[in-house]
Structures are given as structure tokens and as C-alpha cells.
């Protein structure tokens, strides 16, 4: 007698694979951001050495006085100018070089995913990111002139985020063909990536290791995670659970309804025959192009919700939250650990908990009024966090009302948890608002609006930072 039940995700293997893939999408970039001080410090040192070399060459050619030569050779003479140049603009240029490719390639993926096979997009992106981080790790040991190092670093940032955008959008599209709760492990894995980077930052401070040594460790760890993500993706077609839903997605709507009806009656949808030639992840969709306009109309509320969530989050974190000072630390060690612990670790832990909760609880539902209402309600965190103890000496417009550290810690925990939970709900529900054959396209569109929220949040952060 043939089995009458759809396949089960044995040992939660597919769930774990998507979790690792989610971790692989953001952990490399999180470690890159964690190493920002390494990049800025190296630019300062490179420019310092270049200044010394230039002054020595000039002194050997020209007939300057001894006093002028010493002034030129003294690295402290032009240090403020050097710090005002490349290292001073590093964060702003990095944000620009990260957000623009992220938004552009996520948008392109929404339109081109039906023309480029899934395996090319996902495996190609993972391999490209792996090579870029191997190059970054090697360059830690290579001395370079400041401007060359700056340009190469920005090119790598653009490439990493371009491939990362394609990878992330493709993964959300892939998860869209599975049950709704299989987008949750991607979101949870991305949340855990932030947690790991925060712990790495704290460990580096505690160990007192050199910036170059810490950065090298970050980049090698990122390479190892990307290799693990590649192995997990290659194992995905071996999972019967995944193959079943992929085949269901590739069939026409009438065949899908017939199969689901047979399953509900306890009959074998295969009619006692084994399916042959089940497509692997590299198989492109065969159902033809779907109307992106119609899909967008169906998921518009959820798409705008996830965009709004990340606009508010990135508008405040870390532009405003990283500027908050401890009111109780004094000269204790807590002063050094306050931002890494109370801001970054606190945010990433509760963000990860919020994302992970959707694996067991998905309230409110995808059609509920409460979901967009809760999303809009997050705007309350803007005044709450801006009225905390933000760099008191530089405040111009707003007073510090919530001065004690505990206020900031509680606000950050609620801010992060709501971000993770509501964003994960929106990303899970988006592909389920359309037909199964349109789920991958819907997942890609949701990913685009997520990235749009990140970009808008980056712009908003300049305004919010200027208001405190």
C-alpha cells in the first residue's frame, strides 16, 4: 500500500539548512563592519607613512632649512588633515558603496530571477563572496598606499553587497515555495550573524589584541561560514521534503489544487508511482512570467510594512544609539563596554529572539489589521531613544530625559525585539499572499522592499543624528 502523506522535514534538516544559509548571507558583512576600526586605523597609518616618505624625498631634493625639513618629516604636523581625509569619510563612503548596489541588485533580481537559474544566482554569489573575503584576509598582511587601499576596499564593499543582494533575494524567493515558517530560519540566521559579530567585538576588546589580528580572524571566520553555506546548499536537493514543494511549485495551478485535494483525502498524489526527474535547485521556473504588478498589489501592505520597519530601525541604529553615553560608568571598565554590550549585543540578542519566535508563533495573521498597526507603532522608539543620554556635551535641540543606563537598555531590547519579530512575520507572510507559482517572485519583491527600507533608513539617520 502506498504512503498517503506528504513528506516530512526529517530532523528539521531543511530548516537547519535555511538557517545556515541565512547566517551565511549576513555574517560576512557583519564581520566586515565590525572591522571598521581596523580599516580606518590602517588608512591613518598608511597616510602617516606616506607623509614621512614624501617629506624625506623633498628634503633630499630641495634646499629647505633644517626647521622646515623637521616640520615636514614630523608625522604629527599633518595628522589632523590626514584624519580629516580618507579615514574621516570612510563610514559615509562605505554606507553609500554598500546601500546603492544592495538596492540596485535586489531590484534587478526581482526582474531577472526567471531568466537566470537559481543555482547560478545562489552558488555564484556565495563563491564570489568567499573569494572577496579571502582577498580581504590576504590584504591584511600586505602593505599598501592609503589611497590604493581605500579604493580597493570600496570596490570590495560594492561587490560584496552586489552579490549579497542577489544571494539574499534568491534565498527569500527560494523559501517562498516552502511553508510560511521556512522564511523564519533565514531571518533567524541573519539575526544570529549580528550576535556573533557583537560577541567578537567584545572579545577583541577584552583580549587587547591588535586590530589587524582581530580583523584577520573576522575575515577567516567569514570564509569558513560561507564554505559551510555552500555545502548546505549543495545538500538541499537531496532532501525529499524540499523536492516535493519545489515540484509542487513548478506544476500548474490546476495540478497543484488536485494534488492538495488528494492529500487532504488521504490519497497518494502520485497515484502509486514514483516521481521521476525531480528538478534540482538549478531548475528554472517553468510556469512562465507572472505579472509583477499584480503580485505587488497582493503583497503591498506587507512590502510597505517591512520597508517601514527597517527605515525606522536603521534611522536610529547605530547612528543615534551608538552615540549614547553611560551615566553610571564613570571611569570604570563599563565605559569601554557600554556601547558594545548595551547597544550592539543587546540589539542583536533581542533581534535574534524576535526573529526566532516566528518559528513557533505567527501572530497577528497575514490579513490582520494589527500587523501594520504594530509596525507603524514602532515610530514611538524615535523620540524614546533620542531622549536618552545621547552625547550630552553635543546636544543642541533635545533634552536628555531618560538618562539612566537602564532606560536605554530596556528601550533597545524592545526596539530590537519588535524589529526582528515584525520583520520576520512580514517576510514569512509575503509569499503566502499569492499563488504558489508566484511565491518566488513575491519573495524577491519582499527582499527588495527590505533593502529599500535599509537605504531609506540610512538617509533618515543623518536627519535624526542632526536633531539630537
TIKE-732643 format. One record per residue (C-alpha): residue number from 1; x, y, z. Coordinates in pm, 1 decimal, always signed. Example, Ala and Ser with C-alpha at 12.3 -4.5 7.8 and 13.67 -1.06 7.14 Angstrom:
// TIKE-732643
> i_x_y_z
> 1_+1230.0_-450.0_+780.0 $
> 2_+1367.0_-106.0_+714.0 $
//
This chain:
// TIKE-732643
> i_x_y_z
> 1_+0.0_+0.0_+0.0 $
> 2_+145.1_+340.6_-92.5 $
> 3_+202.0_+615.7_+153.5 $
> 4_-62.5_+885.8_+163.0 $
> 5_+118.0_+1160.7_+344.7 $
> 6_+331.7_+1440.4_+213.3 $
> 7_+699.0_+1408.5_+312.4 $
> 8_+814.4_+1543.1_+647.0 $
> 9_+1121.6_+1754.7_+717.2 $
> 10_+1315.1_+1478.7_+894.4 $
> 11_+1536.5_+1602.9_+1177.7 $
> 12_+1445.5_+1956.5_+1066.6 $
> 13_+1725.1_+1924.3_+809.1 $
> 14_+1577.1_+2168.7_+555.5 $
> 15_+1500.3_+2417.5_+834.7 $
> 16_+1862.0_+2398.3_+954.8 $
> 17_+1996.0_+2438.3_+601.0 $
> 18_+1797.8_+2758.8_+554.4 $
> 19_+1921.0_+2875.3_+895.8 $
> 20_+2284.7_+2828.7_+790.1 $
> 21_+2214.9_+2999.7_+455.9 $
> 22_+2064.7_+3295.4_+642.9 $
> 23_+2371.8_+3305.6_+865.6 $
> 24_+2592.5_+3297.6_+556.5 $
> 25_+2418.6_+3596.4_+397.2 $
> 26_+2492.0_+3844.0_+677.2 $
> 27_+2776.7_+3710.8_+894.3 $
> 28_+3049.8_+3804.9_+642.7 $
> 29_+2918.2_+4160.4_+609.6 $
> 30_+2867.7_+4192.2_+987.1 $
> 31_+3230.6_+4095.4_+1042.8 $
> 32_+3332.8_+4347.5_+777.1 $
> 33_+3150.2_+4622.4_+967.8 $
> 34_+3298.5_+4500.9_+1296.8 $
> 35_+3645.4_+4552.5_+1145.8 $
> 36_+3571.8_+4915.7_+1052.3 $
> 37_+3820.4_+5046.8_+1308.5 $
> 38_+4089.4_+4830.5_+1150.1 $
> 39_+4027.5_+4989.1_+809.5 $
> 40_+4026.6_+5343.4_+949.8 $
> 41_+4337.0_+5283.3_+1158.9 $
> 42_+4521.2_+5135.4_+862.0 $
> 43_+4432.0_+5436.5_+648.3 $
> 44_+4571.7_+5666.0_+918.6 $
> 45_+4895.4_+5466.5_+940.6 $
> 46_+4935.9_+5445.3_+563.2 $
> 47_+4882.1_+5816.1_+518.5 $
> 48_+5119.8_+5886.8_+805.9 $
> 49_+5396.6_+5679.2_+644.8 $
> 50_+5331.1_+5836.3_+304.1 $
> 51_+5370.5_+6181.4_+457.4 $
> 52_+5702.2_+6087.3_+615.3 $
> 53_+5837.1_+5940.2_+289.4 $
> 54_+5728.5_+6243.7_+89.9 $
> 55_+5890.5_+6486.4_+332.1 $
> 56_+6217.0_+6293.6_+328.3 $
> 57_+6225.2_+6294.0_-52.7 $
> 58_+6153.7_+6662.9_-63.9 $
> 59_+6431.2_+6736.5_+186.1 $
> 60_+6683.3_+6547.7_-23.7 $
> 61_+6599.9_+6742.4_-338.4 $
> 62_+6530.1_+7095.0_-218.2 $
> 63_+6741.0_+7332.9_-11.1 $
> 64_+6498.9_+7380.7_+274.5 $
> 65_+6611.4_+7482.8_+616.7 $
> 66_+6655.3_+7227.5_+892.1 $
> 67_+6349.3_+7362.4_+1067.9 $
> 68_+6128.1_+7323.8_+760.9 $
> 69_+6254.1_+6972.7_+696.4 $
> 70_+6181.3_+6863.0_+1053.4 $
> 71_+5830.4_+7004.5_+1024.7 $
> 72_+5767.7_+6813.9_+706.1 $
> 73_+5909.1_+6490.6_+847.3 $
> 74_+5708.0_+6513.9_+1169.2 $
> 75_+5401.3_+6293.9_+1118.8 $
> 76_+5203.1_+6486.7_+1377.7 $
> 77_+5212.3_+6802.4_+1171.1 $
> 78_+4961.4_+6685.7_+910.6 $
> 79_+4785.0_+6415.7_+1111.6 $
> 80_+4467.8_+6619.6_+1170.4 $
> 81_+4446.3_+6684.9_+796.1 $
> 82_+4500.2_+6317.4_+719.4 $
> 83_+4236.7_+6212.9_+969.6 $
> 84_+4004.2_+6461.6_+806.8 $
> 85_+4050.9_+6295.0_+468.6 $
> 86_+4020.3_+5922.2_+395.6 $
> 87_+3962.0_+5773.2_+741.3 $
> 88_+3719.6_+6051.3_+835.1 $
> 89_+3495.0_+5985.0_+534.7 $
> 90_+3532.4_+5605.9_+547.3 $
> 91_+3196.8_+5535.5_+718.7 $
> 92_+2995.9_+5767.2_+492.4 $
> 93_+3151.8_+5635.3_+172.2 $
> 94_+3118.8_+5277.3_+297.0 $
> 95_+2744.9_+5327.6_+359.9 $
> 96_+2698.5_+5473.7_+12.3 $
> 97_+2900.1_+5195.3_-155.8 $
> 98_+2701.6_+4933.4_+37.5 $
> 99_+2345.4_+5060.1_+6.5 $
> 100_+2335.9_+5158.3_-361.3 $
> 101_+2449.7_+4818.3_-500.2 $
> 102_+2233.1_+4640.4_-242.7 $
> 103_+1921.7_+4821.2_-360.2 $
> 104_+2008.4_+4805.9_-731.1 $
> 105_+2089.0_+4434.4_-746.6 $
> 106_+1793.8_+4336.4_-528.2 $
> 107_+1571.6_+4521.8_-774.3 $
> 108_+1739.8_+4355.0_-1073.4 $
> 109_+1699.3_+4014.0_-914.3 $
> 110_+1324.0_+4073.7_-882.5 $
> 111_+1300.3_+4103.0_-1261.4 $
> 112_+1575.4_+3866.4_-1378.7 $
> 113_+1533.5_+3567.7_-1145.4 $
> 114_+1318.1_+3388.4_-1405.0 $
> 115_+1594.0_+3419.5_-1667.0 $
> 116_+1894.5_+3316.4_-1455.5 $
> 117_+1891.7_+2975.5_-1288.5 $
> 118_+1868.4_+2955.0_-913.6 $
> 119_+2196.5_+2768.1_-867.7 $
> 120_+2388.1_+3030.1_-1068.4 $
> 121_+2247.4_+3308.3_-853.1 $
> 122_+2297.4_+3140.5_-515.5 $
> 123_+2614.5_+2935.2_-567.8 $
> 124_+2772.5_+3203.7_-784.2 $
> 125_+2709.0_+3468.5_-518.5 $
> 126_+2843.3_+3250.2_-236.9 $
> 127_+3162.7_+3166.3_-428.0 $
> 128_+3215.3_+3532.0_-522.0 $
> 129_+3172.7_+3644.3_-158.3 $
> 130_+3414.0_+3371.1_-46.4 $
> 131_+3681.2_+3490.1_-292.4 $
> 132_+3633.6_+3854.3_-189.6 $
> 133_+3684.1_+3772.6_+179.3 $
> 134_+3988.2_+3557.7_+103.4 $
> 135_+4136.7_+3857.3_-79.2 $
> 136_+4046.3_+4082.3_+215.2 $
> 137_+4218.5_+3844.8_+459.0 $
> 138_+4532.4_+3832.7_+244.7 $
> 139_+4546.5_+4212.3_+217.7 $
> 140_+4565.6_+4235.9_+598.3 $
> 141_+4927.3_+4117.8_+561.2 $
> 142_+5008.5_+4336.7_+259.0 $
> 143_+5129.7_+4694.6_+293.9 $
> 144_+4960.9_+4941.3_+59.4 $
> 145_+4946.6_+5312.0_-4.9 $
> 146_+4647.4_+5474.1_+163.6 $
> 147_+4456.5_+5584.9_-145.2 $
> 148_+4500.9_+5248.8_-319.7 $
> 149_+4386.1_+5064.5_-6.4 $
> 150_+4083.2_+5293.1_+22.9 $
> 151_+3979.6_+5244.0_-341.3 $
> 152_+4025.8_+4865.5_-330.8 $
> 153_+3827.7_+4843.6_-6.0 $
> 154_+3536.1_+5040.7_-151.8 $
> 155_+3535.2_+4826.1_-466.3 $
> 156_+3519.0_+4514.8_-245.9 $
> 157_+3231.2_+4665.9_-47.4 $
> 158_+3036.9_+4730.5_-367.2 $
> 159_+3098.4_+4377.3_-496.2 $
> 160_+3020.7_+4207.7_-162.7 $
> 161_+2688.9_+4390.6_-134.9 $
> 162_+2601.8_+4330.8_-500.7 $
> 163_+2647.4_+3954.8_-466.4 $
> 164_+2492.6_+3965.3_-118.3 $
> 165_+2179.7_+4132.2_-257.5 $
> 166_+2137.3_+3862.3_-522.6 $
> 167_+2200.5_+3590.4_-262.6 $
> 168_+1955.0_+3729.5_-7.4 $
> 169_+1677.2_+3794.4_-258.8 $
> 170_+1722.5_+3449.1_-414.6 $
> 171_+1707.6_+3278.8_-75.1 $
> 172_+1385.6_+3456.0_+22.2 $
> 173_+1242.6_+3361.0_-315.8 $
> 174_+1350.0_+3000.0_-264.6 $
> 175_+1198.6_+2990.1_+84.9 $
> 176_+876.0_+3128.6_-62.1 $
> 177_+797.7_+2793.4_-228.0 $
> 178_+806.6_+2618.4_+112.5 $
> 179_+557.5_+2653.7_+400.7 $
> 180_+540.2_+3001.4_+556.0 $
> 181_+755.3_+2919.0_+858.5 $
> 182_+1055.4_+2835.3_+638.3 $
> 183_+1136.3_+3201.8_+586.1 $
> 184_+1182.6_+3227.4_+963.7 $
> 185_+1513.4_+3031.2_+973.0 $
> 186_+1666.4_+3270.8_+718.4 $
> 187_+1565.6_+3568.5_+933.8 $
> 188_+1683.8_+3388.4_+1247.3 $
> 189_+2019.6_+3304.5_+1089.6 $
> 190_+2065.6_+3666.9_+987.3 $
> 191_+1986.6_+3775.2_+1343.3 $
> 192_+2242.7_+3531.7_+1485.4 $
> 193_+2503.2_+3680.3_+1249.7 $
> 194_+2471.3_+4011.8_+1431.3 $
> 195_+2503.7_+3835.4_+1767.1 $
> 196_+2827.6_+3663.8_+1662.2 $
> 197_+2980.2_+3988.2_+1539.5 $
> 198_+2890.7_+4165.5_+1865.4 $
> 199_+3048.6_+3888.7_+2073.5 $
> 200_+3358.6_+3903.5_+1852.8 $
> 201_+3384.2_+4278.6_+1912.4 $
> 202_+3359.2_+4235.3_+2290.5 $
> 203_+3616.1_+3952.0_+2292.2 $
> 204_+3857.8_+4164.6_+2091.1 $
> 205_+3826.6_+4447.8_+2344.7 $
> 206_+3873.7_+4208.3_+2637.8 $
> 207_+4178.9_+4037.3_+2484.7 $
> 208_+4350.6_+4361.2_+2391.7 $
> 209_+4458.8_+4207.9_+2060.1 $
> 210_+4581.3_+4422.2_+1771.7 $
> 211_+4325.0_+4549.8_+1527.6 $
> 212_+4492.6_+4369.3_+1237.4 $
> 213_+4489.0_+4036.7_+1423.1 $
> 214_+4120.8_+4074.1_+1513.4 $
> 215_+4030.9_+4171.4_+1157.4 $
> 216_+4218.5_+3874.4_+1012.2 $
> 217_+4024.0_+3645.2_+1247.1 $
> 218_+3694.2_+3803.7_+1139.9 $
> 219_+3767.0_+3753.0_+768.7 $
> 220_+3883.5_+3391.7_+805.2 $
> 221_+3575.6_+3309.0_+1017.1 $
> 222_+3354.9_+3465.6_+748.5 $
> 223_+3521.9_+3245.3_+484.4 $
> 224_+3455.1_+2932.2_+692.8 $
> 225_+3084.9_+3023.0_+731.0 $
> 226_+3048.4_+3084.7_+355.9 $
> 227_+3205.2_+2742.7_+281.5 $
> 228_+2956.3_+2582.8_+523.6 $
> 229_+2669.3_+2766.8_+348.3 $
> 230_+2787.0_+2633.9_+9.8 $
> 231_+2794.0_+2275.4_+141.0 $
> 232_+2444.6_+2315.2_+290.2 $
> 233_+2301.2_+2446.7_-36.3 $
> 234_+2454.0_+2156.9_-229.0 $
> 235_+2285.3_+1916.7_+15.3 $
> 236_+1940.9_+2073.8_-33.1 $
> 237_+1833.3_+1874.5_-345.3 $
> 238_+1886.1_+1551.4_-151.3 $
> 239_+1600.9_+1644.0_+84.5 $
> 240_+1268.6_+1480.7_-15.8 $
> 241_+1074.5_+1748.6_+172.0 $
> 242_+1234.3_+2023.5_-36.9 $
> 243_+1197.2_+1834.2_-365.3 $
> 244_+826.2_+1780.9_-300.9 $
> 245_+749.1_+2152.8_-255.9 $
> 246_+972.1_+2252.2_-545.8 $
> 247_+784.3_+2011.3_-772.8 $
> 248_+453.1_+2146.4_-641.7 $
> 249_+567.3_+2498.2_-726.6 $
> 250_+664.5_+2401.0_-1083.3 $
> 251_+324.1_+2249.7_-1163.4 $
> 252_+28.8_+2445.3_-1298.4 $
> 253_-236.2_+2582.4_-1060.1 $
> 254_-489.2_+2309.9_-1153.1 $
> 255_-236.8_+2033.1_-1084.8 $
> 256_-148.5_+2194.1_-751.4 $
> 257_-512.4_+2206.4_-643.5 $
> 258_-566.7_+1842.2_-748.7 $
> 259_-260.8_+1723.7_-557.0 $
> 260_-351.3_+1917.9_-244.6 $
> 261_-706.8_+1782.5_-265.8 $
> 262_-577.3_+1424.7_-287.3 $
> 263_-352.4_+1482.7_+13.2 $
> 264_-643.6_+1618.0_+217.6 $
> 265_-840.0_+1297.9_+134.3 $
> 266_-551.7_+1077.7_+242.9 $
> 267_-467.4_+955.9_-108.2 $
> 268_-130.2_+935.3_-274.9 $
> 269_-96.4_+1237.9_-509.1 $
> 270_+147.9_+1035.0_-724.4 $
> 271_-110.6_+765.7_-796.3 $
> 272_+119.1_+494.4_-662.2 $
> 273_+406.0_+592.1_-896.4 $
> 274_+737.4_+741.9_-804.2 $
> 275_+808.7_+1085.7_-943.7 $
> 276_+1097.1_+1086.8_-1184.4 $
> 277_+1326.5_+1365.4_-1285.1 $
> 278_+1254.9_+1588.4_-985.5 $
> 279_+1429.7_+1913.6_-1059.5 $
> 280_+1725.7_+2020.5_-851.0 $
> 281_+1770.4_+2374.7_-721.0 $
> 282_+1925.4_+2470.4_-1054.6 $
> 283_+1599.6_+2417.4_-1242.1 $
> 284_+1445.5_+2747.8_-1355.6 $
> 285_+1073.3_+2811.5_-1314.7 $
> 286_+866.5_+2667.8_-1596.5 $
> 287_+537.2_+2838.0_-1530.7 $
> 288_+623.9_+3147.4_-1731.9 $
> 289_+639.8_+3511.0_-1632.6 $
> 290_+394.1_+3635.6_-1377.1 $
> 291_+257.6_+3984.6_-1352.9 $
> 292_+482.7_+4166.2_-1109.3 $
> 293_+224.4_+4444.9_-1086.9 $
> 294_-47.6_+4200.3_-974.8 $
> 295_+185.5_+4032.9_-724.7 $
> 296_+292.8_+4369.1_-586.5 $
> 297_-71.3_+4466.8_-539.4 $
> 298_-134.8_+4148.8_-340.0 $
> 299_+161.7_+4197.7_-105.0 $
> 300_+170.6_+4578.7_-96.3 $
> 301_+76.8_+4612.1_+272.0 $
> 302_+339.0_+4360.3_+384.1 $
> 303_+602.9_+4504.0_+148.2 $
> 304_+549.2_+4858.9_+273.9 $
> 305_+544.1_+4728.9_+632.6 $
> 306_+885.0_+4562.7_+608.3 $
> 307_+1019.8_+4874.8_+437.1 $
> 308_+889.4_+5094.6_+719.7 $
> 309_+1029.2_+4860.9_+986.6 $
> 310_+1384.6_+4886.2_+857.7 $
> 311_+1358.1_+5258.6_+781.1 $
> 312_+1287.6_+5325.8_+1149.4 $
> 313_+1546.9_+5072.3_+1268.0 $
> 314_+1838.4_+5188.3_+1053.2 $
> 315_+1742.0_+5550.9_+1107.5 $
> 316_+1820.4_+5505.6_+1477.9 $
> 317_+2064.1_+5214.5_+1490.9 $
> 318_+2354.2_+5269.7_+1508.7 $
> 319_+2366.5_+5639.0_+1403.8 $
> 320_+2188.5_+5761.8_+1719.3 $
> 321_+2212.6_+5466.8_+1957.5 $
> 322_+2592.2_+5434.0_+1926.0 $
> 323_+2627.1_+5795.2_+2045.8 $
> 324_+2455.2_+5733.4_+2379.4 $
> 325_+2684.5_+5758.0_+2683.5 $
> 326_+2666.4_+5570.9_+3010.6 $
> 327_+2552.6_+5786.0_+3303.0 $
> 328_+2681.2_+5548.1_+3572.2 $
> 329_+3012.5_+5417.1_+3437.0 $
> 330_+3240.9_+5699.1_+3544.7 $
> 331_+3597.8_+5576.5_+3498.0 $
> 332_+3512.1_+5207.2_+3533.2 $
> 333_+3553.0_+4941.7_+3261.6 $
> 334_+3179.7_+4969.2_+3189.4 $
> 335_+3260.4_+5286.2_+2994.6 $
> 336_+3451.8_+5080.5_+2736.1 $
> 337_+3194.3_+4802.2_+2723.9 $
> 338_+2877.2_+5013.5_+2737.3 $
> 339_+2819.3_+5055.5_+2361.5 $
> 340_+2939.0_+4704.9_+2260.6 $
> 341_+2716.1_+4545.3_+2527.7 $
> 342_+2418.1_+4778.6_+2587.7 $
> 343_+2382.9_+4882.6_+2223.7 $
> 344_+2517.9_+4619.9_+1981.3 $
> 345_+2495.5_+4297.1_+2181.1 $
> 346_+2162.5_+4396.0_+2335.5 $
> 347_+2015.7_+4479.8_+1994.6 $
> 348_+2142.6_+4165.2_+1822.7 $
> 349_+2031.3_+3927.4_+2100.2 $
> 350_+1674.5_+4058.0_+2111.2 $
> 351_+1654.6_+4098.3_+1735.6 $
> 352_+1752.3_+3731.9_+1701.1 $
> 353_+1497.3_+3628.6_+1966.5 $
> 354_+1224.8_+3819.2_+1781.3 $
> 355_+1314.0_+3658.6_+1450.0 $
> 356_+1331.0_+3312.7_+1605.8 $
> 357_+993.1_+3344.7_+1779.5 $
> 358_+814.7_+3331.1_+1444.1 $
> 359_+915.1_+2964.9_+1420.1 $
> 360_+660.7_+2885.8_+1695.3 $
> 361_+424.4_+3185.3_+1696.0 $
> 362_+290.3_+3382.2_+1398.5 $
> 363_+50.1_+3635.5_+1549.9 $
> 364_-104.3_+3851.3_+1412.9 $
> 365_-206.5_+3681.1_+1087.8 $
> 366_-114.5_+3795.1_+737.9 $
> 367_-453.3_+3963.8_+684.3 $
> 368_-486.9_+4109.4_+1033.4 $
> 369_-516.5_+4483.2_+1089.9 $
> 370_-285.8_+4450.2_+1390.6 $
> 371_+23.6_+4369.2_+1187.3 $
> 372_+54.1_+4705.1_+1003.8 $
> 373_-72.9_+4881.3_+1317.3 $
> 374_+212.5_+4737.1_+1526.6 $
> 375_+459.5_+4823.9_+1250.4 $
> 376_+352.8_+5189.2_+1248.4 $
> 377_+352.6_+5196.4_+1631.2 $
> 378_+729.9_+5137.1_+1626.9 $
> 379_+769.5_+5504.7_+1541.6 $
> 380_+743.2_+5567.6_+1917.2 $
> 381_+1103.1_+5445.1_+1952.3 $
> 382_+1230.6_+5752.4_+1766.1 $
> 383_+1157.1_+6000.1_+2048.6 $
> 384_+1226.6_+5742.5_+2322.2 $
> 385_+1580.4_+5669.1_+2205.4 $
> 386_+1659.2_+6025.6_+2100.4 $
> 387_+1567.7_+6145.3_+2451.0 $
> 388_+1817.2_+5908.6_+2611.6 $
> 389_+2162.2_+6022.9_+2723.5 $
> 390_+2295.3_+6099.4_+2374.7 $
> 391_+2640.5_+6262.3_+2399.8 $
> 392_+2529.1_+6536.1_+2641.8 $
> 393_+2808.0_+6781.2_+2550.7 $
> 394_+2692.5_+6798.3_+2187.2 $
> 395_+2315.4_+6816.4_+2232.1 $
> 396_+2157.4_+7118.2_+2064.4 $
> 397_+1785.0_+7058.1_+2025.4 $
> 398_+1653.8_+6778.3_+2251.1 $
> 399_+1697.5_+6733.0_+2626.9 $
> 400_+1813.4_+6413.8_+2797.7 $
> 401_+1506.9_+6281.1_+2979.8 $
> 402_+1594.9_+5910.1_+3011.2 $
> 403_+1947.2_+5947.5_+3148.3 $
> 404_+1995.0_+5625.6_+3342.9 $
> 405_+2150.3_+5332.5_+3156.1 $
> 406_+1858.9_+5101.0_+3236.1 $
> 407_+1619.5_+5314.2_+3027.7 $
> 408_+1838.1_+5280.3_+2722.2 $
> 409_+1886.7_+4906.0_+2773.3 $
> 410_+1510.1_+4843.5_+2806.8 $
> 411_+1422.1_+5064.1_+2507.9 $
> 412_+1687.1_+4893.9_+2293.9 $
> 413_+1562.2_+4546.9_+2388.5 $
> 414_+1201.8_+4631.4_+2293.1 $
> 415_+1319.6_+4816.8_+1980.2 $
> 416_+1525.8_+4517.2_+1864.4 $
> 417_+1269.4_+4250.2_+1952.6 $
> 418_+990.1_+4428.8_+1765.0 $
> 419_+1220.1_+4474.6_+1466.7 $
> 420_+1308.5_+4106.5_+1445.9 $
> 421_+960.3_+3969.9_+1513.5 $
> 422_+757.2_+4201.7_+1288.7 $
> 423_+1008.0_+4194.9_+1001.7 $
> 424_+1021.4_+3815.8_+1012.2 $
> 425_+640.0_+3794.8_+1011.5 $
> 426_+617.6_+4019.2_+705.6 $
> 427_+883.7_+3822.7_+517.9 $
> 428_+710.5_+3492.2_+604.0 $
> 429_+363.7_+3608.4_+503.3 $
> 430_+457.0_+3789.3_+180.0 $
> 431_+496.6_+3480.6_-46.3 $
> 432_+182.8_+3325.9_+105.3 $
> 433_-38.8_+3610.5_-17.6 $
> 434_-0.4_+3492.4_-378.8 $
> 435_-36.9_+3167.8_-573.9 $
> 436_+231.0_+2901.8_-512.2 $
> 437_+374.1_+2950.2_-862.0 $
> 438_+421.1_+3322.0_-786.3 $
> 439_+578.1_+3269.6_-443.8 $
> 440_+939.9_+3305.4_-558.6 $
> 441_+868.6_+3634.2_-733.7 $
> 442_+686.1_+3760.7_-423.4 $
> 443_+984.4_+3662.5_-206.2 $
> 444_+1217.7_+3858.9_-432.3 $
> 445_+991.6_+4164.7_-420.6 $
> 446_+974.4_+4146.1_-39.9 $
> 447_+1354.4_+4134.7_-29.3 $
> 448_+1368.5_+4445.9_-248.4 $
> 449_+1143.0_+4638.9_-8.4 $
> 450_+1355.3_+4519.9_+284.0 $
> 451_+1663.5_+4666.6_+113.2 $
> 452_+1469.6_+4983.0_+24.6 $
> 453_+1395.9_+5023.6_+396.1 $
> 454_+1767.0_+4988.8_+474.5 $
> 455_+1853.7_+5258.0_+220.1 $
> 456_+1581.3_+5497.8_+340.1 $
> 457_+1688.0_+5434.8_+698.7 $
> 458_+2046.9_+5526.8_+612.4 $
> 459_+1921.7_+5859.3_+471.8 $
> 460_+1693.4_+5920.1_+771.0 $
> 461_+1983.7_+5856.3_+1011.2 $
> 462_+2154.4_+6179.2_+900.3 $
> 463_+1843.7_+6381.2_+991.8 $
> 464_+1785.5_+6208.0_+1326.1 $
> 465_+2151.0_+6239.9_+1423.2 $
> 466_+2142.3_+6612.5_+1344.3 $
> 467_+1834.5_+6666.5_+1564.5 $
> 468_+1988.1_+6544.0_+1892.3 $
//
